[in-house]
Amino acid sequence: MKLTIISSKKKEEHLVAWIEINTIEGNCIIQPDHAPTTYILSVAQEFLYCLKIGKHETITIEKTAILDVNRKEAILIL
């Protein structure tokens, strides 16, 4: 699935195998064909994702962030 990360400074696109998020309600793993959903991510929590090549990346959420997911793509707005 494609992950697009948008911040005030840049836009990145990655092909990922999965995404792990932390929300107010708890932890969630997102994989391709996930049901379309919009999440509000918790501040000071980690946003993890695994690139298709197997490398894991982590972003620490510094302000409230939004993740919009559909079956083929996820967009993280920081």
KOLFIMI-472109 format. One record per atom (N, C-alpha, C): x, y, z; residue number from 1. Coordinates in pm, 1 decimal, always signed. Example, Ala and Ser with C-alpha at 12.3 -4.5 7.8 and 13.67 -1.06 7.14 Angstrom:
2
TIFI          u          v          w   seq
TIFI    +1319.0     -569.0     +780.0     1
TIFI    +1230.0     -450.0     +780.0     1
TIFI    +1320.0     -330.0     +780.0     1
TIFI    +1285.0     -225.0     +708.0     2
TIFI    +1367.0     -106.0     +714.0     2
TIFI    +1290.0       +3.0     +787.0     2
END
This chain:
78
TIFI          u          v          w   seq
TIFI      +84.3     -116.6       +0.0     1
TIFI       +0.0       +0.0       +0.0     1
TIFI      +89.1     +123.2       +0.0     1
TIFI      +37.1     +232.4      -47.4     2
TIFI     +113.3     +356.8      -52.9     2
TIFI      +85.1     +438.7      +72.9     2
TIFI     +192.9     +487.5     +134.8     3
TIFI     +183.0     +577.4     +249.1     3
TIFI     +235.6     +713.0     +205.5     3
TIFI     +153.7     +816.2     +219.8     4
TIFI     +194.9     +953.2     +191.6     4
TIFI     +199.5    +1027.3     +324.1     4
TIFI     +314.5    +1090.3     +351.2     5
TIFI     +332.7    +1167.4     +474.7     5
TIFI     +345.7    +1313.5     +435.1     5
TIFI     +254.3    +1396.4     +485.7     6
TIFI     +251.1    +1538.1     +451.0     6
TIFI     +274.3    +1620.9     +576.4     6
TIFI     +374.1    +1708.1     +570.8     7
TIFI     +398.9    +1802.6     +679.9     7
TIFI     +410.9    +1941.4     +619.0     7
TIFI     +429.8    +2041.2     +702.5     8
TIFI     +442.5    +2177.9     +651.5     8
TIFI     +573.0    +2196.1     +573.5     8
TIFI     +669.3    +2105.4     +592.2     9
TIFI     +799.7    +2118.7     +528.2     9
TIFI     +819.3    +2029.8     +406.7     9
TIFI     +749.8    +1913.2     +402.7    10
TIFI     +773.5    +1822.1     +290.5    10
TIFI     +661.5    +1721.0     +274.5    10
TIFI     +669.9    +1650.1     +162.5    11
TIFI     +576.4    +1542.3     +131.9    11
TIFI     +660.4    +1421.3      +91.7    11
TIFI     +632.6    +1306.0     +153.5    12
TIFI     +704.9    +1182.6     +123.9    12
TIFI     +604.5    +1075.3      +83.4    12
TIFI     +646.5     +986.0       -4.9    13
TIFI     +564.3     +871.6      -42.1    13
TIFI     +647.3     +744.6      -27.5    13
TIFI     +586.2     +641.4      +30.6    14
TIFI     +653.5     +514.3      +53.7    14
TIFI     +558.5     +400.3      +18.5    14
TIFI     +614.6     +287.2      -25.3    15
TIFI     +537.4     +164.0      -38.6    15
TIFI     +561.0      +84.6      +87.8    15
TIFI     +453.1      +51.7     +159.0    16
TIFI     +464.8      -13.3     +289.2    16
TIFI     +387.4     -144.9     +293.9    16
TIFI     +433.4     -233.7     +382.4    17
TIFI     +364.7     -360.3     +405.6    17
TIFI     +257.5     -344.9     +512.8    17
TIFI     +287.6     -262.3     +613.7    18
TIFI     +191.8     -237.1     +721.6    18
TIFI     +226.1     -106.7     +792.4    18
TIFI     +128.2      -57.2     +869.0    19
TIFI     +142.8      +63.5     +950.4    19
TIFI      +88.6      +29.7    +1088.8    19
TIFI     +158.1      +76.5    +1192.9    20
TIFI     +108.8      +59.8    +1330.1    20
TIFI      +87.0     +198.6    +1389.6    20
TIFI      -33.1     +222.1    +1443.1    21
TIFI      -64.7     +352.7    +1499.5    21
TIFI     -113.6     +340.3    +1643.3    21
TIFI     -105.6     +452.5    +1714.8    22
TIFI     -159.3     +462.8    +1850.4    22
TIFI     -261.3     +576.1    +1850.6    22
TIFI     -383.2     +543.0    +1886.8    23
TIFI     -490.9     +641.7    +1891.4    23
TIFI     -539.7     +655.4    +2035.2    23
TIFI     -634.3     +742.5    +2055.4    24
TIFI     -695.1     +760.1    +2186.6    24
TIFI     -760.6     +629.5    +2232.4    24
TIFI     -814.6     +552.9    +2137.6    25
TIFI     -882.6     +427.4    +2169.4    25
TIFI     -787.1     +309.9    +2186.5    25
TIFI     -662.0     +321.7    +2137.4    26
TIFI     -566.4     +211.5    +2150.5    26
TIFI     -480.6     +194.9    +2026.3    26
TIFI     -416.4      +79.4    +2017.0    27
TIFI     -321.6      +46.8    +1911.4    27
TIFI     -392.9      -21.6    +1795.1    27
TIFI     -343.4       +1.6    +1671.7    28
TIFI     -406.6      -57.0    +1553.3    28
TIFI     -300.3      -85.4    +1448.1    28
TIFI     -312.6     -197.9    +1379.3    29
TIFI     -226.7     -232.5    +1266.0    29
TIFI     -309.5     -217.5    +1138.5    29
TIFI     -252.4     -148.7    +1040.6    30
TIFI     -320.9     -125.4     +913.3    30
TIFI     -241.8     -194.2     +803.2    30
TIFI     -311.1     -274.7     +724.0    31
TIFI     -249.6     -345.5     +612.3    31
TIFI     -328.7     -315.6     +485.3    31
TIFI     -274.4     -352.9     +367.9    32
TIFI     -349.8     -331.0     +244.0    32
TIFI     -491.1     -388.1     +253.8    32
TIFI     -584.4     -322.8     +188.2    33
TIFI     -726.7     -358.4     +186.5    33
TIFI     -797.3     -332.5     +318.7    33
TIFI     -737.3     -247.8     +403.9    34
TIFI     -800.3     -207.2     +530.0    34
TIFI     -928.0     -129.5     +498.3    34
TIFI    -1026.4     -141.3     +582.5    35
TIFI    -1151.2      -66.9     +564.8    35
TIFI    -1122.5      +83.7     +569.3    35
TIFI    -1184.8     +161.4     +482.4    36
TIFI    -1163.0     +306.7     +484.1    36
TIFI    -1199.7     +366.0     +620.4    36
TIFI    -1105.1     +439.6     +678.4    37
TIFI    -1120.2     +495.3     +812.3    37
TIFI    -1034.0     +619.8     +824.9    37
TIFI    -1073.0     +709.5     +914.2    38
TIFI     -990.7     +825.3     +948.8    38
TIFI     -960.8     +816.9    +1097.9    38
TIFI     -832.7     +831.8    +1133.7    39
TIFI     -787.8     +821.7    +1272.6    39
TIFI     -727.5     +953.6    +1318.6    39
TIFI     -747.9     +985.7    +1445.8    40
TIFI     -676.4    +1095.7    +1511.3    40
TIFI     -569.0    +1029.6    +1596.2    40
TIFI     -443.0    +1064.5    +1570.2    41
TIFI     -331.2     +999.0    +1637.4    41
TIFI     -292.2    +1072.8    +1764.3    41
TIFI     -253.9     +996.5    +1863.2    42
TIFI     -218.2    +1050.7    +1993.6    42
TIFI      -83.3    +1120.9    +1990.8    42
TIFI      -74.0    +1231.9    +2063.8    43
TIFI      +50.3    +1308.1    +2075.6    43
TIFI     +150.4    +1228.0    +2158.6    43
TIFI     +278.4    +1240.7    +2123.7    44
TIFI     +390.5    +1176.3    +2193.5    44
TIFI     +389.3    +1024.6    +2178.3    44
TIFI     +317.5     +973.2    +2080.6    45
TIFI     +315.8     +829.8    +2052.2    45
TIFI     +392.0     +803.4    +1922.9    45
TIFI     +429.4     +678.7    +1901.3    46
TIFI     +503.2     +642.9    +1781.9    46
TIFI     +410.8     +596.5    +1670.4    46
TIFI     +444.5     +637.1    +1548.9    47
TIFI     +380.0     +593.7    +1425.4    47
TIFI     +484.8     +507.3    +1355.8    47
TIFI     +458.4     +378.6    +1344.9    48
TIFI     +555.4     +286.6    +1285.7    48
TIFI     +505.1     +236.9    +1151.2    48
TIFI     +598.0     +212.0    +1060.3    49
TIFI     +560.5     +150.8     +934.0    49
TIFI     +676.0      +65.1     +883.3    49
TIFI     +640.3      -37.3     +807.3    50
TIFI     +738.2     -129.6     +751.2    50
TIFI     +737.9     -111.1     +599.7    50
TIFI     +850.7      -68.8     +547.1    51
TIFI     +864.4      -54.6     +402.5    51
TIFI     +855.8     -192.0     +336.5    51
TIFI     +818.0     -196.8     +210.0    52
TIFI     +807.3     -323.6     +137.2    52
TIFI     +939.5     -400.1     +137.9    52
TIFI    +1052.0     -329.4     +150.3    53
TIFI    +1182.4     -395.5     +152.0    53
TIFI    +1216.2     -452.9     +289.5    53
TIFI    +1127.3     -433.0     +388.6    54
TIFI    +1144.6     -490.3     +520.5    54
TIFI    +1200.6     -396.4     +626.4    54
TIFI    +1242.1     -277.0     +588.2    55
TIFI    +1297.5     -180.6     +683.5    55
TIFI    +1184.9     -113.8     +762.2    55
TIFI    +1202.3     -104.9     +894.9    56
TIFI    +1102.9      -39.5     +980.9    56
TIFI    +1143.2     +106.0    +1002.9    56
TIFI    +1046.0     +194.8     +998.9    57
TIFI    +1065.5     +337.9    +1022.2    57
TIFI     +970.7     +381.9    +1133.4    57
TIFI    +1011.2     +484.0    +1209.2    58
TIFI     +930.4     +535.7    +1320.1    58
TIFI     +924.6     +687.0    +1313.8    58
TIFI     +806.3     +741.5    +1339.1    59
TIFI     +786.1     +885.4    +1353.5    59
TIFI     +722.4     +906.9    +1490.2    59
TIFI     +775.3     +999.3    +1569.6    60
TIFI     +710.7    +1035.5    +1695.6    60
TIFI     +615.3    +1150.5    +1666.5    60
TIFI     +488.7    +1132.0    +1699.5    61
TIFI     +386.9    +1233.3    +1673.8    61
TIFI     +404.5    +1346.1    +1774.9    61
TIFI     +435.5    +1467.5    +1725.7    62
TIFI     +461.4    +1581.8    +1813.7    62
TIFI     +338.3    +1667.1    +1839.7    62
TIFI     +246.6    +1668.8    +1744.1    63
TIFI     +118.9    +1739.8    +1758.0    63
TIFI      +11.3    +1643.6    +1712.7    63
TIFI     -112.1    +1676.0    +1739.5    64
TIFI     -220.1    +1590.8    +1691.9    64
TIFI     -207.3    +1573.6    +1541.5    64
TIFI     -218.7    +1449.3    +1495.3    65
TIFI     -205.5    +1417.7    +1353.7    65
TIFI     -327.0    +1337.7    +1308.8    65
TIFI     -348.5    +1336.2    +1178.3    66
TIFI     -462.0    +1264.6    +1120.8    66
TIFI     -409.8    +1163.5    +1019.2    66
TIFI     -464.8    +1043.7    +1022.9    67
TIFI     -433.3     +941.0     +924.4    67
TIFI     -562.3     +902.2     +854.8    67
TIFI     -566.0     +921.6     +723.7    68
TIFI     -681.5     +883.1     +642.9    68
TIFI     -642.9     +757.6     +564.8    68
TIFI     -721.3     +652.5     +579.0    69
TIFI     -689.2     +523.5     +518.6    69
TIFI     -799.4     +482.6     +422.6    69
TIFI     -759.9     +430.9     +306.1    70
TIFI     -854.1     +361.7     +219.4    70
TIFI     -792.0     +227.3     +183.6    70
TIFI     -848.8     +153.6      +96.0    71
TIFI     -802.9      +17.3      +70.0    71
TIFI     -663.5       +8.0       +9.1    71
TIFI     -617.9     +111.5      -58.6    72
TIFI     -489.1     +107.8     -127.5    72
TIFI     -388.2     +209.7      -79.4    72
TIFI     -431.4     +307.5       +2.7    73
TIFI     -344.4     +418.9      +37.6    73
TIFI     -375.2     +468.9     +177.2    73
TIFI     -271.2     +523.8     +243.3    74
TIFI     -287.8     +590.6     +372.0    74
TIFI     -218.5     +726.6     +361.1    74
TIFI     -284.3     +830.0     +411.8    75
TIFI     -228.7     +965.6     +409.2    75
TIFI     -217.3    +1014.2     +552.5    75
TIFI      -93.7    +1043.0     +594.4    76
TIFI      -66.1    +1096.0     +727.5    76
TIFI      -43.4    +1245.1     +716.0    76
TIFI     -123.1    +1324.8     +787.9    77
TIFI     -109.6    +1469.5     +788.5    77
TIFI      -57.5    +1510.3     +924.9    77
TIFI      +64.5    +1563.6     +924.9    78
TIFI     +129.3    +1604.2    +1049.2    78
TIFI     +110.1    +1752.5    +1074.0    78
END
